[in-house]
Amino acid sequence: GDRSERIRTYNFPQGRVSDHRIGLTLYKIEAIMNGDLDEIIDALITADTAEKLKAEE
């Protein structure tokens, strides 16, 4: 895929994970790589819910 279509970036030197779809940046790459995905999942659910509510207007 095209680089402009990126979904998530894992920057190991900075310890950063960015989800480009929702503009989320977390500085906990080690925890995320060990399976602690709750914060990312919660943010994705919130963004999806907001998008669906906006579409209903």
PyMOL Python script that loads the backbone (N, CA, C, O; Angstrom):
from pymol import cmd

cmd.read_pdbstr("""\
ATOM      1  N   GLY A   1       0.801  -1.189   0.000  1.00  0.00           N
ATOM      2  CA  GLY A   1       0.000   0.000   0.000  1.00  0.00           C
ATOM      3  C   GLY A   1       0.847   1.258   0.000  1.00  0.00           C
ATOM      4  O   GLY A   1       2.032   1.253   0.336  1.00  0.00           O
ATOM      5  N   ASP A   2       0.204   2.303  -0.381  1.00  0.00           N
ATOM      6  CA  ASP A   2       0.813   3.631  -0.419  1.00  0.00           C
ATOM      7  C   ASP A   2       1.124   4.102   0.992  1.00  0.00           C
ATOM      8  O   ASP A   2       0.344   3.859   1.912  1.00  0.00           O
ATOM      9  N   ARG A   3       2.241   4.766   1.170  1.00  0.00           N
ATOM     10  CA  ARG A   3       2.644   5.231   2.498  1.00  0.00           C
ATOM     11  C   ARG A   3       1.628   6.210   3.086  1.00  0.00           C
ATOM     12  O   ARG A   3       1.501   6.309   4.306  1.00  0.00           O
ATOM     13  N   SER A   4       0.905   6.932   2.231  1.00  0.00           N
ATOM     14  CA  SER A   4      -0.082   7.888   2.729  1.00  0.00           C
ATOM     15  C   SER A   4      -1.299   7.189   3.325  1.00  0.00           C
ATOM     16  O   SER A   4      -2.120   7.832   3.979  1.00  0.00           O
ATOM     17  N   GLU A   5      -1.424   5.892   3.111  1.00  0.00           N
ATOM     18  CA  GLU A   5      -2.552   5.127   3.633  1.00  0.00           C
ATOM     19  C   GLU A   5      -2.202   4.402   4.925  1.00  0.00           C
ATOM     20  O   GLU A   5      -2.877   3.442   5.298  1.00  0.00           O
ATOM     21  N   ARG A   6      -1.173   4.843   5.600  1.00  0.00           N
ATOM     22  CA  ARG A   6      -0.729   4.135   6.804  1.00  0.00           C
ATOM     23  C   ARG A   6      -1.803   4.170   7.889  1.00  0.00           C
ATOM     24  O   ARG A   6      -2.556   5.135   8.020  1.00  0.00           O
ATOM     25  N   ILE A   7      -1.845   3.114   8.640  1.00  0.00           N
ATOM     26  CA  ILE A   7      -2.819   2.980   9.716  1.00  0.00           C
ATOM     27  C   ILE A   7      -2.159   3.260  11.053  1.00  0.00           C
ATOM     28  O   ILE A   7      -2.671   4.033  11.862  1.00  0.00           O
ATOM     29  N   ARG A   8      -1.021   2.627  11.277  1.00  0.00           N
ATOM     30  CA  ARG A   8      -0.356   2.767  12.571  1.00  0.00           C
ATOM     31  C   ARG A   8       1.156   2.748  12.368  1.00  0.00           C
ATOM     32  O   ARG A   8       1.671   2.013  11.525  1.00  0.00           O
ATOM     33  N   THR A   9       1.854   3.558  13.145  1.00  0.00           N
ATOM     34  CA  THR A   9       3.314   3.615  13.093  1.00  0.00           C
ATOM     35  C   THR A   9       3.872   3.191  14.442  1.00  0.00           C
ATOM     36  O   THR A   9       3.408   3.647  15.486  1.00  0.00           O
ATOM     37  N   TYR A  10       4.862   2.323  14.414  1.00  0.00           N
ATOM     38  CA  TYR A  10       5.565   1.893  15.621  1.00  0.00           C
ATOM     39  C   TYR A  10       6.972   2.469  15.552  1.00  0.00           C
ATOM     40  O   TYR A  10       7.766   2.043  14.713  1.00  0.00           O
ATOM     41  N   ASN A  11       7.297   3.421  16.410  1.00  0.00           N
ATOM     42  CA  ASN A  11       8.608   4.058  16.421  1.00  0.00           C
ATOM     43  C   ASN A  11       9.351   3.572  17.657  1.00  0.00           C
ATOM     44  O   ASN A  11       9.169   4.101  18.754  1.00  0.00           O
ATOM     45  N   PHE A  12      10.188   2.561  17.467  1.00  0.00           N
ATOM     46  CA  PHE A  12      10.879   1.935  18.599  1.00  0.00           C
ATOM     47  C   PHE A  12      11.885   2.855  19.279  1.00  0.00           C
ATOM     48  O   PHE A  12      11.935   2.876  20.509  1.00  0.00           O
ATOM     49  N   PRO A  13      12.701   3.628  18.530  1.00  0.00           N
ATOM     50  CA  PRO A  13      13.662   4.505  19.221  1.00  0.00           C
ATOM     51  C   PRO A  13      12.991   5.520  20.152  1.00  0.00           C
ATOM     52  O   PRO A  13      13.548   5.869  21.193  1.00  0.00           O
ATOM     53  N   GLN A  14      11.801   5.991  19.781  1.00  0.00           N
ATOM     54  CA  GLN A  14      11.086   6.970  20.607  1.00  0.00           C
ATOM     55  C   GLN A  14      10.090   6.308  21.555  1.00  0.00           C
ATOM     56  O   GLN A  14       9.512   6.982  22.408  1.00  0.00           O
ATOM     57  N   GLY A  15       9.880   4.990  21.419  1.00  0.00           N
ATOM     58  CA  GLY A  15       8.915   4.289  22.259  1.00  0.00           C
ATOM     59  C   GLY A  15       7.483   4.706  21.975  1.00  0.00           C
ATOM     60  O   GLY A  15       6.632   4.685  22.864  1.00  0.00           O
ATOM     61  N   ARG A  16       7.219   5.088  20.718  1.00  0.00           N
ATOM     62  CA  ARG A  16       5.944   5.702  20.360  1.00  0.00           C
ATOM     63  C   ARG A  16       5.144   4.826  19.409  1.00  0.00           C
ATOM     64  O   ARG A  16       5.694   4.205  18.499  1.00  0.00           O
ATOM     65  N   VAL A  17       3.822   4.786  19.637  1.00  0.00           N
ATOM     66  CA  VAL A  17       2.887   4.152  18.716  1.00  0.00           C
ATOM     67  C   VAL A  17       1.869   5.213  18.331  1.00  0.00           C
ATOM     68  O   VAL A  17       1.278   5.856  19.199  1.00  0.00           O
ATOM     69  N   SER A  18       1.662   5.401  17.024  1.00  0.00           N
ATOM     70  CA  SER A  18       0.689   6.381  16.545  1.00  0.00           C
ATOM     71  C   SER A  18      -0.336   5.672  15.679  1.00  0.00           C
ATOM     72  O   SER A  18       0.024   4.930  14.766  1.00  0.00           O
ATOM     73  N   ASP A  19      -1.610   5.899  15.962  1.00  0.00           N
ATOM     74  CA  ASP A  19      -2.684   5.403  15.104  1.00  0.00           C
ATOM     75  C   ASP A  19      -3.167   6.602  14.300  1.00  0.00           C
ATOM     76  O   ASP A  19      -3.793   7.513  14.842  1.00  0.00           O
ATOM     77  N   HIS A  20      -2.874   6.593  13.013  1.00  0.00           N
ATOM     78  CA  HIS A  20      -3.120   7.752  12.159  1.00  0.00           C
ATOM     79  C   HIS A  20      -4.587   7.926  11.804  1.00  0.00           C
ATOM     80  O   HIS A  20      -4.990   9.012  11.387  1.00  0.00           O
ATOM     81  N   ARG A  21      -5.390   6.891  11.959  1.00  0.00           N
ATOM     82  CA  ARG A  21      -6.810   7.002  11.629  1.00  0.00           C
ATOM     83  C   ARG A  21      -7.533   7.910  12.602  1.00  0.00           C
ATOM     84  O   ARG A  21      -8.464   8.619  12.221  1.00  0.00           O
ATOM     85  N   ILE A  22      -7.106   7.891  13.871  1.00  0.00           N
ATOM     86  CA  ILE A  22      -7.819   8.659  14.900  1.00  0.00           C
ATOM     87  C   ILE A  22      -6.931   9.692  15.576  1.00  0.00           C
ATOM     88  O   ILE A  22      -7.365  10.363  16.512  1.00  0.00           O
ATOM     89  N   GLY A  23      -5.703   9.828  15.116  1.00  0.00           N
ATOM     90  CA  GLY A  23      -4.804  10.835  15.679  1.00  0.00           C
ATOM     91  C   GLY A  23      -4.334  10.533  17.090  1.00  0.00           C
ATOM     92  O   GLY A  23      -4.095  11.453  17.873  1.00  0.00           O
ATOM     93  N   LEU A  24      -4.198   9.260  17.423  1.00  0.00           N
ATOM     94  CA  LEU A  24      -3.775   8.847  18.767  1.00  0.00           C
ATOM     95  C   LEU A  24      -2.281   8.554  18.776  1.00  0.00           C
ATOM     96  O   LEU A  24      -1.780   7.829  17.917  1.00  0.00           O
ATOM     97  N   THR A  25      -1.571   9.118  19.749  1.00  0.00           N
ATOM     98  CA  THR A  25      -0.151   8.828  19.934  1.00  0.00           C
ATOM     99  C   THR A  25       0.075   8.427  21.381  1.00  0.00           C
ATOM    100  O   THR A  25      -0.317   9.144  22.302  1.00  0.00           O
ATOM    101  N   LEU A  26       0.705   7.282  21.577  1.00  0.00           N
ATOM    102  CA  LEU A  26       1.013   6.779  22.911  1.00  0.00           C
ATOM    103  C   LEU A  26       2.507   6.492  23.005  1.00  0.00           C
ATOM    104  O   LEU A  26       3.114   5.988  22.061  1.00  0.00           O
ATOM    105  N   TYR A  27       3.081   6.813  24.135  1.00  0.00           N
ATOM    106  CA  TYR A  27       4.503   6.542  24.365  1.00  0.00           C
ATOM    107  C   TYR A  27       4.644   5.344  25.303  1.00  0.00           C
ATOM    108  O   TYR A  27       5.217   5.456  26.386  1.00  0.00           O
ATOM    109  N   LYS A  28       4.113   4.195  24.873  1.00  0.00           N
ATOM    110  CA  LYS A  28       4.181   2.954  25.651  1.00  0.00           C
ATOM    111  C   LYS A  28       4.340   1.767  24.721  1.00  0.00           C
ATOM    112  O   LYS A  28       3.605   0.784  24.821  1.00  0.00           O
ATOM    113  N   ILE A  29       5.289   1.862  23.828  1.00  0.00           N
ATOM    114  CA  ILE A  29       5.431   0.814  22.818  1.00  0.00           C
ATOM    115  C   ILE A  29       5.695  -0.555  23.447  1.00  0.00           C
ATOM    116  O   ILE A  29       5.195  -1.565  22.953  1.00  0.00           O
ATOM    117  N   GLU A  30       6.471  -0.598  24.524  1.00  0.00           N
ATOM    118  CA  GLU A  30       6.791  -1.898  25.133  1.00  0.00           C
ATOM    119  C   GLU A  30       5.526  -2.578  25.657  1.00  0.00           C
ATOM    120  O   GLU A  30       5.323  -3.769  25.422  1.00  0.00           O
ATOM    121  N   ALA A  31       4.680  -1.835  26.360  1.00  0.00           N
ATOM    122  CA  ALA A  31       3.431  -2.398  26.883  1.00  0.00           C
ATOM    123  C   ALA A  31       2.521  -2.840  25.739  1.00  0.00           C
ATOM    124  O   ALA A  31       1.905  -3.904  25.807  1.00  0.00           O
ATOM    125  N   ILE A  32       2.438  -2.031  24.698  1.00  0.00           N
ATOM    126  CA  ILE A  32       1.584  -2.360  23.558  1.00  0.00           C
ATOM    127  C   ILE A  32       2.088  -3.620  22.861  1.00  0.00           C
ATOM    128  O   ILE A  32       1.293  -4.485  22.494  1.00  0.00           O
ATOM    129  N   MET A  33       3.388  -3.730  22.678  1.00  0.00           N
ATOM    130  CA  MET A  33       3.948  -4.917  22.031  1.00  0.00           C
ATOM    131  C   MET A  33       3.777  -6.161  22.903  1.00  0.00           C
ATOM    132  O   MET A  33       3.814  -7.282  22.397  1.00  0.00           O
ATOM    133  N   ASN A  34       3.592  -5.969  24.202  1.00  0.00           N
ATOM    134  CA  ASN A  34       3.341  -7.090  25.113  1.00  0.00           C
ATOM    135  C   ASN A  34       1.858  -7.403  25.248  1.00  0.00           C
ATOM    136  O   ASN A  34       1.471  -8.228  26.076  1.00  0.00           O
ATOM    137  N   GLY A  35       1.018  -6.747  24.436  1.00  0.00           N
ATOM    138  CA  GLY A  35      -0.396  -7.085  24.401  1.00  0.00           C
ATOM    139  C   GLY A  35      -1.318  -6.150  25.141  1.00  0.00           C
ATOM    140  O   GLY A  35      -2.522  -6.400  25.190  1.00  0.00           O
ATOM    141  N   ASP A  36      -0.804  -5.081  25.720  1.00  0.00           N
ATOM    142  CA  ASP A  36      -1.654  -4.131  26.442  1.00  0.00           C
ATOM    143  C   ASP A  36      -2.277  -3.166  25.435  1.00  0.00           C
ATOM    144  O   ASP A  36      -1.785  -2.056  25.234  1.00  0.00           O
ATOM    145  N   LEU A  37      -3.365  -3.606  24.809  1.00  0.00           N
ATOM    146  CA  LEU A  37      -3.995  -2.860  23.721  1.00  0.00           C
ATOM    147  C   LEU A  37      -5.251  -2.110  24.145  1.00  0.00           C
ATOM    148  O   LEU A  37      -5.893  -1.471  23.311  1.00  0.00           O
ATOM    149  N   ASP A  38      -5.612  -2.175  25.416  1.00  0.00           N
ATOM    150  CA  ASP A  38      -6.877  -1.596  25.865  1.00  0.00           C
ATOM    151  C   ASP A  38      -7.039  -0.131  25.490  1.00  0.00           C
ATOM    152  O   ASP A  38      -8.105   0.275  25.028  1.00  0.00           O
ATOM    153  N   GLU A  39      -5.998   0.663  25.683  1.00  0.00           N
ATOM    154  CA  GLU A  39      -6.115   2.097  25.408  1.00  0.00           C
ATOM    155  C   GLU A  39      -6.344   2.363  23.915  1.00  0.00           C
ATOM    156  O   GLU A  39      -7.116   3.251  23.554  1.00  0.00           O
ATOM    157  N   ILE A  40      -5.680   1.601  23.061  1.00  0.00           N
ATOM    158  CA  ILE A  40      -5.880   1.753  21.614  1.00  0.00           C
ATOM    159  C   ILE A  40      -7.284   1.301  21.232  1.00  0.00           C
ATOM    160  O   ILE A  40      -7.978   1.989  20.484  1.00  0.00           O
ATOM    161  N   ILE A  41      -7.700   0.160  21.738  1.00  0.00           N
ATOM    162  CA  ILE A  41      -9.021  -0.373  21.403  1.00  0.00           C
ATOM    163  C   ILE A  41     -10.117   0.572  21.879  1.00  0.00           C
ATOM    164  O   ILE A  41     -11.065   0.838  21.140  1.00  0.00           O
ATOM    165  N   ASP A  42     -10.002   1.080  23.098  1.00  0.00           N
ATOM    166  CA  ASP A  42     -11.004   2.016  23.619  1.00  0.00           C
ATOM    167  C   ASP A  42     -11.094   3.269  22.752  1.00  0.00           C
ATOM    168  O   ASP A  42     -12.191   3.751  22.471  1.00  0.00           O
ATOM    169  N   ALA A  43      -9.955   3.794  22.332  1.00  0.00           N
ATOM    170  CA  ALA A  43      -9.945   4.991  21.485  1.00  0.00           C
ATOM    171  C   ALA A  43     -10.578   4.704  20.123  1.00  0.00           C
ATOM    172  O   ALA A  43     -11.296   5.546  19.585  1.00  0.00           O
ATOM    173  N   LEU A  44     -10.317   3.524  19.566  1.00  0.00           N
ATOM    174  CA  LEU A  44     -10.914   3.153  18.285  1.00  0.00           C
ATOM    175  C   LEU A  44     -12.426   2.995  18.405  1.00  0.00           C
ATOM    176  O   LEU A  44     -13.165   3.412  17.514  1.00  0.00           O
ATOM    177  N   ILE A  45     -12.887   2.400  19.495  1.00  0.00           N
ATOM    178  CA  ILE A  45     -14.330   2.240  19.719  1.00  0.00           C
ATOM    179  C   ILE A  45     -14.992   3.605  19.858  1.00  0.00           C
ATOM    180  O   ILE A  45     -16.055   3.840  19.283  1.00  0.00           O
ATOM    181  N   THR A  46     -14.371   4.506  20.616  1.00  0.00           N
ATOM    182  CA  THR A  46     -14.919   5.852  20.802  1.00  0.00           C
ATOM    183  C   THR A  46     -15.014   6.588  19.469  1.00  0.00           C
ATOM    184  O   THR A  46     -16.032   7.215  19.176  1.00  0.00           O
ATOM    185  N   ALA A  47     -13.960   6.514  18.664  1.00  0.00           N
ATOM    186  CA  ALA A  47     -13.957   7.185  17.362  1.00  0.00           C
ATOM    187  C   ALA A  47     -15.017   6.587  16.441  1.00  0.00           C
ATOM    188  O   ALA A  47     -15.692   7.323  15.721  1.00  0.00           O
ATOM    189  N   ASP A  48     -15.171   5.272  16.455  1.00  0.00           N
ATOM    190  CA  ASP A  48     -16.167   4.606  15.619  1.00  0.00           C
ATOM    191  C   ASP A  48     -17.577   4.997  16.037  1.00  0.00           C
ATOM    192  O   ASP A  48     -18.430   5.259  15.189  1.00  0.00           O
ATOM    193  N   THR A  49     -17.821   5.037  17.340  1.00  0.00           N
ATOM    194  CA  THR A  49     -19.138   5.422  17.849  1.00  0.00           C
ATOM    195  C   THR A  49     -19.462   6.860  17.455  1.00  0.00           C
ATOM    196  O   THR A  49     -20.578   7.149  17.023  1.00  0.00           O
ATOM    197  N   ALA A  50     -18.495   7.759  17.601  1.00  0.00           N
ATOM    198  CA  ALA A  50     -18.705   9.163  17.236  1.00  0.00           C
ATOM    199  C   ALA A  50     -19.009   9.294  15.745  1.00  0.00           C
ATOM    200  O   ALA A  50     -19.866  10.085  15.349  1.00  0.00           O
ATOM    201  N   GLU A  51     -18.310   8.522  14.924  1.00  0.00           N
ATOM    202  CA  GLU A  51     -18.539   8.566  13.477  1.00  0.00           C
ATOM    203  C   GLU A  51     -19.941   8.074  13.131  1.00  0.00           C
ATOM    204  O   GLU A  51     -20.614   8.659  12.282  1.00  0.00           O
ATOM    205  N   LYS A  52     -20.381   7.006  13.785  1.00  0.00           N
ATOM    206  CA  LYS A  52     -21.722   6.472  13.531  1.00  0.00           C
ATOM    207  C   LYS A  52     -22.801   7.453  13.977  1.00  0.00           C
ATOM    208  O   LYS A  52     -23.802   7.627  13.282  1.00  0.00           O
ATOM    209  N   LEU A  53     -22.609   8.096  15.129  1.00  0.00           N
ATOM    210  CA  LEU A  53     -23.583   9.077  15.610  1.00  0.00           C
ATOM    211  C   LEU A  53     -23.658  10.277  14.672  1.00  0.00           C
ATOM    212  O   LEU A  53     -24.741  10.804  14.419  1.00  0.00           O
ATOM    213  N   LYS A  54     -22.523  10.701  14.163  1.00  0.00           N
ATOM    214  CA  LYS A  54     -22.492  11.834  13.239  1.00  0.00           C
ATOM    215  C   LYS A  54     -23.218  11.485  11.942  1.00  0.00           C
ATOM    216  O   LYS A  54     -23.891  12.336  11.362  1.00  0.00           O
ATOM    217  N   ALA A  55     -23.088  10.244  11.485  1.00  0.00           N
ATOM    218  CA  ALA A  55     -23.737   9.798  10.250  1.00  0.00           C
ATOM    219  C   ALA A  55     -25.255   9.755  10.398  1.00  0.00           C
ATOM    220  O   ALA A  55     -25.978   9.877   9.410  1.00  0.00           O
ATOM    221  N   GLU A  56     -25.740   9.581  11.623  1.00  0.00           N
ATOM    222  CA  GLU A  56     -27.181   9.512  11.869  1.00  0.00           C
ATOM    223  C   GLU A  56     -27.843  10.882  11.854  1.00  0.00           C
ATOM    224  O   GLU A  56     -29.064  10.978  11.732  1.00  0.00           O
ATOM    225  N   GLU A  57     -27.051  11.942  11.977  1.00  0.00           N
ATOM    226  CA  GLU A  57     -27.624  13.296  12.030  1.00  0.00           C
ATOM    227  C   GLU A  57     -28.233  13.706  10.716  1.00  0.00           C
ATOM    228  O   GLU A  57     -28.756  14.814  10.596  1.00  0.00           O
TER     229      GLU A  57
END
""", "prot")
cmd.dss("prot")
cmd.show_as("cartoon", "prot")
cmd.util.cbc("prot")
cmd.orient("prot")
